[in-house]
Amino acid sequence: RLLFLVNWFLIASLPVAASQKPRQLSIPILFEENHGQAASTFRYVAHRDGASALFLRDGVEFRLPELGTVDSALRLQWLGAAVSPAGKDLQPGHANYLIGADSSKWIRDIPAYAEVEYRQLYPGVSLVFYGNGDSLEHDFQVEAGANPAQIAFRFSGTQKIVLNSQGDLVVRLGTGSMLLRRPVAYQTTGTARTGVAAAFALADDGTVRFHLGRYDHTRA
């Protein structure tokens, strides 16, 4: 299976100024099904330390406290793709929103999942989001014969997007930056893993794609 692993560094604490040290959190990132705790356009919601990731059919919206209003949210949009995401690995317990004195407006027993999957986001390419410690990560899973060049995304709500010397994608915001670490790609045979060269390809218009080295296209 060919996987692209992209690590969204510390969504819980972003943007992070150079002089700040990220806080260490132990609560896992979970993905709540939207039962009215967010606008109906969002299918799943993940929260961490005042920040939120809200999952749409065609992308993800990030609400970071440092950005201020909802109008200043950072949005990532998949280009040429829209699929309804689905929760995977139902977790024990439920989320509850008991806000205000009017109990009729409380939202109870919201299921939460360990992963959110965009199945067949592109032909032969699925996408899975999950938490890894304090980081939000996602994998593109490419089936045998599928074309990874289909994958493309773009940001809105940013000041600038650049690639740093390590090959990370730096999304510059008003008061800080969000970092997408250089992608890791590999194929597996049994328990063995074979690395595939991978890098972000950033176009002048802000479109982001993946540049890959040679690999076996006949295998997933």
Backbone as a ProteinNet text record, in pm:
[ID]
protein_1_A
[PRIMARY]
RLLFLVNWFLIASLPVAASQKPRQLSIPILFEENHGQAASTFRYVAHRDGASALFLRDGVEFRLPELGTVDSALRLQWLGAAVSPAGKDLQPGHANYLIGADSSKWIRDIPAYAEVEYRQLYPGVSLVFYGNGDSLEHDFQVEAGANPAQIAFRFSGTQKIVLNSQGDLVVRLGTGSMLLRRPVAYQTTGTARTGVAAAFALADDGTVRFHLGRYDHTRA
[TERTIARY]
85.4	0	88.7	59.8	134.3	64.6	135.1	78.7	157.6	85.4	147.8	104.3	196.7	166.1	203.9	105.8	130.9	94.8	188	172	141	23.7	-13.7	36	139.6	210.5	128.7	93	35	-82.2	-186.6	-308.4	-360.3	-328.3	-380.1	-325	-208.5	-144.1	-107	-151	-110.5	-197.6	-144.9	-7.2	85.8	209.1	306	417.9	436.2	544.2	677.3	783	914.5	960.3	915.3	960	876.8	769.1	680.4	719.2	689.2	704	564.4	533.3	401.7	370.7	246.2	204.3	188.4	216.1	204.7	66.8	-5.7	-140.8	-145.9	-228.4	-235.1	-368.8	-468.9	-599.7	-593.2	-636	-627	-721.9	-685	-772.1	-881.7	-1007.6	-1122.8	-1207.1	-1286.3	-1365.5	-1513.8	-1581.2	-1722.6	-1810.2	-1910.8	-2013.3	-2091.2	-2123.9	-2193.6	-2341.5	-2384.9	-2524.2	-2584.7	-2529	-2579.3	-2484.1	-2369.7	-2271.6	-2192.4	-2209.2	-2146.7	-2247.1	-2216.1	-2303.5	-2325.3	-2439.6	-2479.2	-2390.1	-2311.8	-2221.9	-2106.3	-2078.1	-1967.9	-2019.6	-1941.2	-1983.3	-1923.2	-1798.4	-1731.1	-1652.2	-1627.7	-1558.6	-1455.7	-1335.1	-1232.9	-1189.3	-1176.5	-1135.4	-1006.9	-927	-809.4	-765	-776.3	-718.7	-762.3	-891.4	-945.2	-941.7	-871.9	-867.8	-963.1	-1010	-1103.4	-1066.9	-1093.6	-1087.5	-1226	-1285	-1421.3	-1415.7	-1476.5	-1457.5	-1578.5	-1550.5	-1650.9	-1636.2	-1725.3	-1714.3	-1591.5	-1552.1	-1442.4	-1321.3	-1312.6	-1196.4	-1212	-1126.1	-1122.8	-1107	-1183.7	-1170.2	-1109.1	-1007.3	-939	-977.3	-1024.7	-1056.2	-951.6	-868.5	-761.6	-787.9	-780	-812.6	-734.9	-612.1	-527.3	-574.1	-658.8	-706.8	-820.7	-890.1	-999.6	-1132.8	-1197.4	-1334.4	-1340.6	-1464.1	-1486.8	-1449.7	-1471.9	-1439.1	-1290.3	-1208.7	-1064.4	-1015.9	-1106.4	-1068.4	-979.9	-894.7	-808.3	-879.1	-893.4	-963	-871.8	-869.3	-800.6	-906.9	-891.8	-991	-924.5	-982.5	-937.7	-987	-903.7	-940.8	-993.1	-1112.4	-1171.9	-1223.8	-1254.5	-1300.6	-1395.9	-1497.5	-1591.6	-1656.9	-1633.3	-1685.3	-1730.7	-1842.5	-1889.2	-1798.7	-1735.9	-1647.2	-1726.9	-1661.2	-1725.6	-1633.7	-1692	-1615.5	-1576.4	-1458	-1409.4	-1359.3	-1374.5	-1328.4	-1401.2	-1528.5	-1611.1	-1548.2	-1539	-1474.4	-1578.3	-1537.6	-1630.4	-1663.4	-1782.4	-1823.8	-1879.7	-1932.1	-1994.8	-1957.7	-1972	-1953.9	-2090.1	-2090.6	-2213.6	-2186.6	-2282.4	-2273.8	-2388.8	-2362.8	-2464.7	-2439.8	-2476.1	-2443.9	-2569.8	-2560.2	-2672.3	-2768.2	-2864.9	-2961.2	-3078.2	-3100.7	-3214.3	-3174.3	-3220.5	-3180.6	-3234.1	-3337.2	-3391	-3291.4	-3192.2	-3091.6	-2962.5	-2959.9	-2841.3	-2832.2	-2710.5	-2685.7	-2613.7	-2672.6	-2620.3	-2582.8	-2498.4	-2467.3	-2417.8	-2320.4	-2261.8	-2152.8	-2161.4	-2056.2	-1926.5	-1814.8	-1682.4	-1600.6	-1515.3	-1439.1	-1289.5	-1208.8	-1063.7	-1013.2	-1093.1	-1051	-1168.9	-1137.4	-1235.3	-1179.9	-1260.1	-1213.8	-1292.9	-1219.1	-1276.6	-1249	-1344.7	-1323	-1340.1	-1242.4	-1242.1	-1258.8	-1177	-1177.2	-1146.1	-1049.2	-1021.1	-1028	-1045.3	-1049.9	-927.1	-950.3	-840.9	-760.6	-801.8	-727.9	-822.9	-796.1	-873.7	-787.1	-852.3	-784.3	-835.8	-746.1	-783.5	-714.5	-792.3	-739.4	-740.8	-640.5	-633.5	-540.2	-547.2	-458.4	-337.2	-223.7	-100.9	-38.4	-67.5	-24.9	-92.4	-13.2	-66.9	-82.9	-52.1	-56.1	-174.7	-226	-327.6	-256.8	-276	-210.4	-313.9	-272.9	-360.4	-277.2	-336.1	-274.2	-356.6	-290	-350.4	-315.6	-415.5	-395.5	-425.7	-323.1	-330.9	-336.4	-443.5	-459.9	-369.2	-350.1	-269.6	-327.2	-241.3	-284	-344.2	-373.2	-431.5	-323.4	-366.3	-273.2	-267.3	-156.6	-146.9	-137.8	-114.2	-108.6	-245.2	-352.2	-485.5	-495.4	-416.4	-429.5	-381.5	-467.3	-430.7	-516.3	-457	-533.9	-481.3	-562.3	-528.9	-583.4	-518.8	-561	-626.4	-719.6	-771.6	-764.5	-753.5	-739.9	-597.2	-501.3	-359.9	-299.5	-183.5	-106.2	-6.7	53.9	154.3	180.2	218.9	255.9	393.7	485	621.3	668.9	771.5	841.9	970.9	995.5	1119.7	1232.1	1349.1	1466.6	1456.4	1368	1347.5	1240.9	1177.9	1072.1	935.6	924	794.2	716.7	585.9	500.1	460.2	496.6	469.3	354.9	243.2	125.9	128.7	161.4	176.4	42.7	12.1	-113.2	-84	-186.2	-168.8	-74.1	-78.1	2.2	98	111.4	198.7	194.7	225.2	231.1	176.2	118.2	84.4	181.9	232.4	335.2	281.9	298.5	273.7	409.7	447	579.2	591.3	713.1	740	675.3	606.7	535.9	631.1	581.9	652.2	569.2	632.5	561	631.2	552.2	611.8	513.8	567.6	488.8	524.2	428.4	452	438.6	521.5	512.9	519.6	405.5	400.2	425.8	531	567.7	681.3	733.2	844.2	791.6	865.4	827.2	938.9	901.4	996.4	964.8	1059.1	1036.9	1031.6	953.3	941.5	970.9	1056.3	1087.4	960.1	939.6	817.4	847.9	781.8	798.9	674.1	652	546.3	589.4	492.8	514.3	419.2	472.9	393.4	396.1	277.6	267.3	256.2	275.8	270.3	133.5	26.4	-109.1	-149	-54.5	-82.1	-132.4	-149.7	-192.4	-79.2	-113.2	-14.5	-41.6	61.8	54.9	171.5	184.9	294.7	384.8	513.7	611.6	671.1	661.2	703.8	817.5	899.6	1000.9	941.9	1027.4	982.7	927.3	821.5	765.5	690.6	645.1	576.9	429	388.5	249.2	152.9	207.4	119.9	72.4	127.6	88.2	25.6	-67.1	-123.6	-16.8
-119	0	123.6	213.5	338.5	439.2	490.4	584.4	714.1	825.7	955.4	996.5	1012.5	1053.6	1200.1	1282.8	1425.6	1462.8	1522.5	1555.9	1703.9	1734.1	1872.1	1900.6	1979.7	1993.4	2073.3	2006.6	2072.4	2162.5	2105.6	2183.9	2241.1	2174	2219.9	2355.1	2390.4	2510	2611	2588.9	2677.1	2800.3	2912.3	2933.4	2941.5	2899.1	2899.1	2997.2	3096.9	3192.1	3124.3	3177.6	3115	3106.4	3198.9	3201.5	3113.8	3055	2974.8	2828.4	2755.3	2611.5	2549.6	2455.7	2393.7	2322.8	2331.8	2262.3	2113.7	2032.7	1889.6	1844.3	1776.5	1730.6	1579.4	1514.7	1369.5	1316.7	1402.3	1356.9	1329.8	1212.8	1183.2	1270.9	1293.5	1366.1	1271.5	1310.3	1232.4	1315.1	1245.9	1310.2	1287.8	1396.2	1389.5	1400	1316.4	1332.1	1460.5	1535.8	1662.5	1637.9	1664.6	1652	1788.2	1892.4	2027	2114.6	2061.2	2141.9	2232.4	2214.3	2299.3	2318.5	2407	2431.2	2301.3	2289.3	2163.8	2126.1	2219.6	2187.5	2098.2	2096.4	2014.5	1877.5	1773	1635.8	1584.9	1623.9	1582.1	1700.5	1696.4	1804.4	1743.5	1800	1761.9	1886.4	1875.4	1988.1	1954.5	2056.9	2040	2176.6	2196.3	2312.9	2444.4	2456	2578.7	2586.7	2494.1	2488.9	2380.8	2395.2	2297.6	2268.7	2145.6	2106.6	2056	2114.3	2080	2024.6	1908.4	1831.7	1844.7	1893	1910.6	1800.9	1801.4	1705	1732	1858.5	1893	1951.5	1933.5	1988.1	1993.6	2071.8	2085.1	2232.7	2278.4	2415.4	2411.8	2495.8	2502.9	2633.1	2622.2	2738	2746.1	2845.7	2862.1	2987.2	2980.8	3097	3221.6	3202.7	3316.6	3390.7	3323.5	3387.4	3484.3	3466.2	3558.1	3506	3573.3	3542.4	3421.6	3368.2	3256	3294.2	3422.6	3467.7	3457.4	3445.4	3436.3	3291.7	3196.3	3055.5	3018.9	2920.1	2865.5	2745.2	2744.9	2633.8	2567	2433.8	2352	2287.7	2299.7	2245	2148.4	2028	1933.1	1982.1	1979.8	2029.1	1914.2	1934.4	1834.3	1713	1726.7	1611.3	1655.9	1574.8	1598	1465.5	1417.9	1290.2	1307.8	1249.3	1258.9	1176.2	1236.5	1160.8	1070.2	966.7	871.7	843.2	833.6	800.6	654.1	624.2	487	464.9	344.4	304.2	383.2	347.9	413.4	396.8	507.5	508	495.4	444.2	436.6	576.3	591.3	720.8	809.8	923.7	1019.1	1160.5	1252.9	1395.6	1457.3	1556.3	1627.9	1777.5	1854.3	2000.1	2052.3	2076	2123.3	2271.8	2351.5	2493.9	2575.5	2663.5	2749.1	2682.6	2760.6	2711.9	2637.6	2653.7	2590.3	2449.4	2349.1	2210.2	2158.8	2223.5	2179.5	2203.2	2288.7	2318.6	2240.1	2158.1	2077.6	1966.1	1929.3	1821.5	1709.7	1592.1	1480.7	1361.2	1276.1	1143.5	1148.9	1234.8	1245.7	1139.4	1051.6	950.6	1013.8	955	1003.6	887.1	916.7	815.3	846.8	743.8	761.2	810.8	791.3	830.3	885.3	964.6	1008.4	972.4	903.2	857	922.4	967.7	1009.3	895.4	805.1	687.1	723.6	685.4	716.2	866.9	944.4	1089	1120.9	1051	1047.6	901.1	872.1	731.8	653.7	555.6	472.7	534.4	649.6	718.8	752.6	699.6	732	810.6	877.6	966.1	939.6	924.9	898.5	1000	1067.1	1156	1083.2	1109.4	1049.1	1132.9	1112.3	1180.9	1096.4	1160.8	1094.1	1181.1	1149.5	1236	1371.9	1478	1612.9	1657.7	1572.1	1610.7	1546.3	1618.4	1565.3	1519.4	1394.9	1341	1288.4	1276.8	1209.2	1128.4	1018.4	929.9	929.2	945	913.5	769	686.9	546	523.7	484.3	477.3	331.7	294.4	156.7	127.8	-0.4	-41	20.2	80.5	138.5	277.1	325.6	458.8	565.6	684.6	792.5	893.8	899.1	995.6	1140.3	1163.5	1300.6	1368.7	1290.3	1349	1436.5	1403.8	1469.1	1613.9	1706.7	1848.2	1921.4	2020.2	2099.8	2242.1	2328.5	2470.9	2526.6	2629.3	2694.7	2829.2	2866.6	3002.8	3052.6	3185.8	3243.6	3253.6	3246.2	3252.5	3384.1	3417.3	3529.6	3484.9	3368.2	3318.4	3172	3096.5	2955.9	2937.8	2877.5	2857.1	2718.1	2671.5	2549.3	2589.1	2529.3	2561.4	2469	2485.4	2410.3	2261	2221.5	2079.1	2015	2094.1	2041.8	2044.4	2109.6	2125.6	2238.2	2228	2332.5	2424.4	2551.2	2648.2	2738.1	2730.8	2812	2930.1	3046.8	3164.3	3233.6	3260.3	3321.5	3459.8	3524.2	3659.7	3670.1	3571.9	3581.4	3465.2	3379	3263.7	3179.4	3052.4	2963	2826.1	2758.1	2617.5	2540.2	2430.5	2353.8	2218.2	2185.9	2051.5	1990.4	1890.3	1832.9	1761.3	1754.2	1689	1551.1	1518.4	1389.7	1270.7	1161.4	1033	937.3	868.8	773.4	638.2	532.8	399.4	296.1	179.9	61.1	-49.1	-139.4	-248.7	-382.6	-476.2	-616	-700	-754.1	-822.6	-722.7	-747.8	-654.8	-561.7	-580.3	-498.3	-369.9	-262.1	-132.8	-81	-40.1	16.5	163.8	250.4	394	439.6	542.3	605.9	754.8	810	952.1	1033.9	1135.2	1215.6	1357.6	1452.6	1593	1669.4	1783.9	1873.8	1943.8	1967.9	2050.1	2168.7	2287.5	2408	2493.3	2515	2596.2	2744	2829.6	2974.4	3020	2948.6	2988.2	2932.2	2866.1	2811.2	2669.1	2607.7	2468	2377.1	2280.9	2187.5	2047.8	1984.1	1845.4	1769.7	1641.7	1560.3	1520.6	1528.5	1480	1351.5	1242.3	1110.5	1054.2	972.8	897	771.3	684	559.7	462.6	390.3	284.5	187.5	77	-28.3	5.8	51.5	93.1	-26.4	-147.9	-265.3	-312.3	-252.5	-289.8	-172.2	-204.2	-99	-42.7
0	0	0	-90.4	-93.9	-4.4	92.7	190.2	188.3	190.9	217	355.6	444.5	580.8	595.5	626.7	644.9	787	857.2	997.5	1012.5	1066.9	1097.5	1237.6	1249.5	1376.6	1477.5	1586.5	1703.3	1672.1	1616	1593.5	1724.5	1835.9	1965.1	2006.1	1959.4	2010.6	1902.4	1780.5	1672.2	1666.1	1612	1571.7	1693.8	1676.9	1785.7	1751.5	1832.8	1810.5	1837.8	1779	1791.6	1936.5	2019.5	2158.9	2250	2196.5	2278.8	2272.9	2380.5	2381.9	2382.9	2288.4	2286.8	2417.1	2457.6	2578.4	2551.5	2650.3	2636.4	2683.6	2596.4	2627.5	2612.1	2693.3	2690.6	2639.7	2626.5	2579.8	2430.3	2382.6	2238.9	2157.1	2032.8	1940.5	1894.5	1916	1873.5	1777.7	1696.5	1592.2	1622.5	1658.4	1694.3	1569.7	1563	1460.2	1489.4	1385.4	1407	1433.2	1556.7	1596.3	1628.2	1568.5	1593.1	1671	1711.8	1783.6	1689.5	1557.1	1455.5	1342.1	1249.6	1135.3	1056.9	993.7	928.9	810.4	757.3	646.7	690.3	820.9	871.8	913.7	883.8	914.4	1044.9	1072.4	1195.3	1250.8	1382.7	1450.5	1546.7	1548.9	1646.4	1720.6	1854.2	1937.1	2010.9	2035.6	2119.2	2170.1	2299.6	2366.1	2302.1	2272.5	2216.5	2065.9	2000.2	1854.5	1805	1680.3	1623.7	1479.1	1437.6	1296.9	1259.6	1155.7	1114.4	972.5	953.6	831.1	738.7	617.4	512.9	408.6	308.8	200.6	113.9	103.3	12.6	83.3	215.7	283.7	433.9	497.1	642.1	676.4	774.8	823	962.3	983.6	1111.5	1180.4	1304.9	1387.3	1498	1491.6	1588.6	1669.6	1802	1885.8	1847.3	1803.6	1770.8	1645.5	1562.8	1440.8	1468	1579	1613.7	1566.5	1471.9	1432.7	1341.2	1325.5	1234.2	1092.4	1055.6	921.1	891.8	995.5	978.6	980.8	973.4	979.8	860.9	882.7	778.5	717.4	585.7	520.4	418.7	425.2	327.1	238.6	107.4	14.5	-82.4	-91.6	-192.7	-328.1	-429	-561	-646.5	-702.7	-789.8	-716.4	-587.9	-509.9	-400.8	-377.1	-267.3	-232.1	-109.9	-62.1	81.8	116.5	254	344.9	446.3	535	628.8	677.9	769.3	887.3	1007.2	1125.7	1127.7	1179.8	1193.3	1334.7	1383.4	1516.3	1624.9	1644.7	1745.8	1883.1	1957.3	2087.6	2199.5	2314.9	2429	2479.9	2535.6	2588.2	2480.2	2521.6	2430	2470.6	2375.8	2405.1	2434.3	2522.5	2557.5	2559	2507.3	2508.5	2593.4	2720.9	2814.4	2838.3	2738.9	2737.6	2767.5	2865.5	2899.2	2996.2	3041.5	3140.1	3078.3	2948.2	2880.6	2839.4	2912.8	2886	2752.4	2698.1	2569	2455.5	2478.8	2377.4	2399.3	2502.5	2526.7	2422.7	2388.5	2292.4	2365.6	2364	2443.5	2355.3	2412.6	2357.4	2213.2	2188.1	2054.6	2040	1939.9	1922.1	1874.9	1915.7	1878	1823.1	1726.5	1655.1	1660.7	1643	1642.7	1507.8	1401.4	1267.3	1188.8	1088.2	988.8	850.8	770.9	640.3	527.4	426	297.8	199.3	187.7	103.4	-43.4	-125.3	-268.2	-291.7	-223	-243	-388.9	-442.7	-586.6	-628.3	-758.3	-800.5	-754.8	-669.4	-619.2	-508.1	-456.6	-350.5	-236.2	-117.9	1.4	98.3	192.3	285.5	425.9	522.7	661.2	751.4	837.5	941.1	1075	1159	1291.7	1378	1506.6	1598.2	1630.6	1645.5	1687.2	1795.3	1921.6	2029.8	2017.7	2015.2	2004.5	1859.7	1764.5	1623.5	1552.3	1455.3	1365.1	1238.8	1200.4	1081.5	984	858.1	761.6	663.1	617.7	520	392.5	279.3	150.5	118.9	93.3	64.2	-84	-160.3	-306	-350.1	-418.3	-463.4	-582.4	-611	-725.6	-853.5	-933.9	-1060.8	-1051.1	-930.1	-914.9	-932.7	-969.7	-1001.5	-887.4	-812.5	-701.6	-748.4	-877.1	-928.3	-922.4	-899.6	-884.1	-759	-657.9	-527.6	-537.1	-501.2	-502.3	-401.3	-333.5	-238.4	-235.1	-177.8	-171.2	-40.6	11.4	134.7	104.6	191.3	194	337.5	353.7	486.8	533.5	440.6	476	426.3	479.7	428.2	322.3	346.3	253.4	281.9	178.4	192.8	131.3	206.4	157.4	195.5	127.4	165.2	234.9	353.3	422.8	376.7	433.6	389.4	418.1	511.5	542.1	453.6	366	280.7	344.5	463.5	528.8	460.3	462.8	409.6	524.9	514.9	620.1	574.7	645.9	615.3	711.5	660.8	745.4	766.2	893.2	933.4	990.4	1041.2	1090.7	1208.3	1299	1421.4	1439.8	1341.7	1356.1	1230.4	1244.2	1130.1	1166.4	1068.3	1081	992.9	1045	976.5	933.4	805.6	755.2	725.7	803.4	787.2	652.3	603.1	474.9	471.7	363.6	359.8	360.1	413.2	412.3	328	233.5	147.9	152.6	143.9	147.8	94.4	56.8	23.3	121.6	144.6	238.4	168.8	210.7	168.8	294.5	334.9	462.4	573.3	651.9	758.9	717.6	595.9	547.9	484	504.3	449.6	358.7	237.8	143	123.4	155.3	143.7	-0.6	-24.5	-155.2	-135.9	-218.7	-208.6	-227.2	-142.3	-148.2	-104.7	-170	-135.8	-177.1	-113	-156.5	-285	-373.3	-491.8	-482.6	-463.5	-442.9	-568.7	-629.2	-750.1	-714.3	-812.9	-790.6	-743.4	-783	-742.4	-606.1	-536.8	-404.4	-403.7	-519.6	-525.5	-478.2	-394.1	-339.5	-394	-444.7	-490.2	-427.7	-464.3	-415.2	-531.7	-508.5	-604.9	-549	-626.5	-579	-662	-595.6	-666.5	-726.9	-772.9	-838.6	-736.5	-776	-692.9	-781.2	-725	-798.7	-812.3	-932.3	-954.6	-961.6	-974.4	-982.3	-845.4	-740.5	-604.7	-533.4	-443.5	-359.1	-268.3
[MASK]
++++++++++++++++++++++++++++++++++++++++++++++++++++++++++++++++++++++++++++++++++++++++++++++++++++++++++++++++++++++++++++++++++++++++++++++++++++++++++++++++++++++++++++++++++++++++++++++++++++++++++++++++++++++++++++

